[in-house]
Amino acid sequence: MHILIGLVLAFVLIAIFSNRKTRGCRWRADRRRNGAAGDFYMCVACGAEVFTTDGAPPKICLKDGPR
């Protein structure tokens, strides 16, 4: 019974704290294209390409262009 309650709670927490803006995005780093502009990332879902300076993938979907 405790396992069932734990699973339900886990799914509820994931639904609450997941970022809906990037839910469809799957960012992949392309280290061959890194340069002075930063680290290069490409989304395999929508095809967006972007350089980031902090070494982390974008936190928003960029399929319609940078904002």
C-alpha positions in Angstrom: 0.0 0.0 0.0 2.8 2.4 0.8 4.5 1.7 -2.5 1.3 2.7 -4.4 1.0 5.9 -2.4 4.6 6.7 -3.1 4.2 6.1 -6.8 1.2 8.3 -7.0 3.0 11.0 -5.1 6.0 10.8 -7.4 3.9 11.2 -10.5 2.1 14.2 -9.1 5.3 15.9 -8.1 6.8 15.2 -11.5 3.8 16.7 -13.2 3.9 19.8 -11.0 7.6 20.5 -11.3 8.3 19.6 -14.9 9.0 22.5 -17.3 6.2 22.6 -19.8 8.1 25.0 -22.1 10.7 22.4 -23.0 8.7 19.2 -22.5 9.0 18.4 -26.3 12.6 19.5 -26.6 15.5 17.1 -26.4 18.7 19.1 -26.5 22.0 17.4 -27.5 25.4 18.9 -27.3 27.6 18.9 -30.4 31.1 19.3 -29.1 32.5 19.5 -32.6 30.8 22.8 -33.2 31.7 24.5 -29.9 33.7 27.7 -30.3 34.3 31.2 -29.0 30.5 31.8 -29.0 29.9 29.1 -26.5 28.7 25.5 -26.4 26.5 24.4 -29.4 23.2 22.6 -28.7 20.7 21.1 -31.2 17.2 20.0 -30.4 16.5 16.6 -32.0 12.7 17.1 -31.7 12.3 20.5 -33.5 15.7 21.1 -35.1 16.5 24.4 -33.3 20.2 25.2 -33.0 21.7 27.5 -30.4 25.0 28.5 -28.7 25.0 28.9 -24.9 27.6 30.6 -22.8 26.8 28.8 -19.5 27.5 25.3 -20.7 23.9 24.1 -20.2 21.2 23.5 -22.7 18.5 26.2 -23.1 15.6 26.2 -20.6 13.0 27.2 -23.2 11.9 25.8 -26.5 13.5 27.7 -29.4 11.7 26.2 -32.3 10.3 29.6 -33.3 13.6 31.3 -33.0 15.5 33.0 -30.1 13.5 35.2 -27.8 
